[in-house]
Amino acid sequence: MKFLVTGAAGFIGFHVSERLLQAGHQVTGIDNLNDYYEVSLKEARLNLLANENFRFVKLDLADREGMAQLFAEEKFDRVIHLAAQAGVRYSLENPHVYADANLTGHLNVLEGCRHNKVQHLLYASSSSVYGLNRKMPFSTDDSVDHPVSLYAATKKANELMSHTYSHLYGLPTTGLRFFTVYGPWGRPDMALFKFTKAMLEGKSIDVYNYGKMKRDFTYVDDIVEAIIRMQDVIPQADPNWTVENGSPATSSAPYHIYNIGNSSPVELMDYITALEEALGIEAQKNMMPIQPGDVLETSADTQPLYDTIGFKPQTSVKEGVKKFVEWYKSYYKA
Ligand SMILES: NC(=O)c1ccc[n+]([C@@H]2O[C@H](COP(=O)([O-])OP(=O)(O)OC[C@H]3O[C@@H](n4cnc5c(N)ncnc54)[C@H](O)[C@@H]3O)[C@@H](O)[C@H]2O)c1
């Protein structure tokens, strides 16, 4: 099949593209290769080009004509939309980038799918949509109307925009709420990467909320496995669904939302311990207050995911962190 993967030079997009290529699919990857973090890492991920079934187009999601032309020319069967401006903290300083990439960009993807009869659009949402929710684990049956960062608000908006297109145009859409993804080729702006770099350079690490935070850390291969299985599960319209009796994760339209998390939240300090063990270095910890926009705990209810695809993430932090460190040391020759 012919896939479009947006954000193919990004962390998750790279891994997903690699798996699709291994399975023999044709993949067109797009990315604007912006400098939110080191561009050389994004370029290195484009070693995907070694596979003749991979084509790369440097394109901004917000480029309306460019996106329309790409969709019209390529006639994709399926679309996996992972490009976005990510990061909670950066959205406090640079709100407009989020509107361009995550709102205008998402609209351009929806329009492309609508006008070119794409069979299935999968797109990345985020655990951050749970915002002020305190009931654990987070369930896709819960309401998510209280985001605490603009990033989270744009991800929630993506779900709403997708629902509209599923309803109006019958476009099958599946939104996947990822929970703190980590692993080889990971993102330099995320804790594991920053901690590893600082510890190898003999510098201290900033530990927010004095380490009193829990995250449902999810290993990237598990995310990819779930995406690969999920792209074959095309949501169907359910005429019997009503707002009163149905889950907010489903609809009368061909629309579905799932959590993809590890469903075993880990204390930040235990995550750091796993890293200390993998590196054989004790971290010098700089205890800091909580950052605006951060949430205290995330935990995914993944039962609906398991019921649908017979798989849920389960790589332990100890195992996943070890694999990240192996990659980091070989990539940076550290
Ligand atoms: N990594 C996580 O923990 C996590 C958690 C929840 C949700 N997500 C979501 O998963 C998706 C993938 O995240 P990631 O961790 O791989 O991030 P990433 O930043 O590594 O990848 C995103 C890619 O999109 C590209 N991009 C950004 N804006 C663009 C634009 N306007 N036009 C074209 N390309 C653009 C970037 O250059 C980047 O390569 C994102 O939608 C993100 O919001 C990630």
The ligand as a MOL file (V3000), in Angstrom:
LIG
                    3D

  0  0  0     0  0            999 V3000
M  V30 BEGIN CTAB
M  V30 COUNTS 44 48 0 0 0
M  V30 BEGIN ATOM
M  V30 1 N 7.2590 11.6980 21.9050 0
M  V30 2 C 6.2570 11.7680 22.7780 0
M  V30 3 O 6.4340 11.5020 23.9730 0
M  V30 4 C 4.8850 12.1370 22.3350 0
M  V30 5 C 3.8430 12.0510 23.2690 0
M  V30 6 C 2.5540 12.4010 22.8810 0
M  V30 7 C 2.3110 12.7790 21.5810 0
M  V30 8 N 3.3430 12.8760 20.6820 0 CHG=1
M  V30 9 C 3.0270 13.3010 19.3190 0
M  V30 10 O 3.5620 12.3410 18.4290 0
M  V30 11 C 3.9360 12.9730 17.2020 0
M  V30 12 C 5.3830 12.6590 16.8820 0
M  V30 13 O 6.2040 13.1550 17.9410 0
M  V30 14 P 7.7630 12.9460 18.0190 0
M  V30 15 O 8.0970 12.6670 19.4340 0
M  V30 16 O 8.1810 12.0040 16.9530 0 CHG=-1
M  V30 17 O 8.2530 14.4400 17.7140 0
M  V30 18 P 9.3460 14.9840 16.6880 0
M  V30 19 O 9.4340 16.4590 16.9610 0
M  V30 20 O 10.5910 14.1790 16.7650 0
M  V30 21 O 8.6790 14.7310 15.2790 0
M  V30 22 C 7.8010 15.6280 14.6590 0
M  V30 23 C 8.3540 15.9700 13.2880 0
M  V30 24 O 7.4210 16.8590 12.6640 0
M  V30 25 C 8.1470 17.8410 11.9730 0
M  V30 26 N 7.3220 19.0510 11.8810 0
M  V30 27 C 6.9850 19.8970 12.8800 0
M  V30 28 N 6.2300 20.8980 12.4000 0
M  V30 29 C 6.0870 20.6700 11.0650 0
M  V30 30 C 5.4250 21.3560 10.0220 0
M  V30 31 N 4.7740 22.5040 10.2480 0
M  V30 32 N 5.4710 20.8330 8.7790 0
M  V30 33 C 6.1410 19.6760 8.5270 0
M  V30 34 N 6.8160 18.9930 9.4790 0
M  V30 35 C 6.7740 19.4850 10.7300 0
M  V30 36 C 9.4050 18.0810 12.7850 0
M  V30 37 O 10.4590 18.6030 11.9950 0
M  V30 38 C 9.6980 16.6970 13.3250 0
M  V30 39 O 10.6630 16.0210 12.5460 0
M  V30 40 C 3.6530 14.4570 17.4020 0
M  V30 41 O 2.3840 14.7280 16.8690 0
M  V30 42 C 3.6280 14.6230 18.9020 0
M  V30 43 O 2.8460 15.7130 19.2920 0
M  V30 44 C 4.6260 12.5480 21.0270 0
M  V30 END ATOM
M  V30 BEGIN BOND
M  V30 1 1 1 2
M  V30 2 2 2 3
M  V30 3 1 2 4
M  V30 4 1 4 5
M  V30 5 2 4 44
M  V30 6 2 5 6
M  V30 7 1 6 7
M  V30 8 2 7 8
M  V30 9 1 8 9
M  V30 10 1 8 44
M  V30 11 1 9 10
M  V30 12 1 9 42
M  V30 13 1 10 11
M  V30 14 1 11 12
M  V30 15 1 11 40
M  V30 16 1 12 13
M  V30 17 1 13 14
M  V30 18 2 14 15
M  V30 19 1 14 16
M  V30 20 1 14 17
M  V30 21 1 17 18
M  V30 22 2 18 19
M  V30 23 1 18 20
M  V30 24 1 18 21
M  V30 25 1 21 22
M  V30 26 1 22 23
M  V30 27 1 23 24
M  V30 28 1 23 38
M  V30 29 1 24 25
M  V30 30 1 25 26
M  V30 31 1 25 36
M  V30 32 1 26 27
M  V30 33 1 26 35
M  V30 34 2 27 28
M  V30 35 1 28 29
M  V30 36 1 29 30
M  V30 37 2 29 35
M  V30 38 1 30 31
M  V30 39 2 30 32
M  V30 40 1 32 33
M  V30 41 2 33 34
M  V30 42 1 34 35
M  V30 43 1 36 37
M  V30 44 1 36 38
M  V30 45 1 38 39
M  V30 46 1 40 41
M  V30 47 1 40 42
M  V30 48 1 42 43
M  V30 END BOND
M  V30 END CTAB
M  END
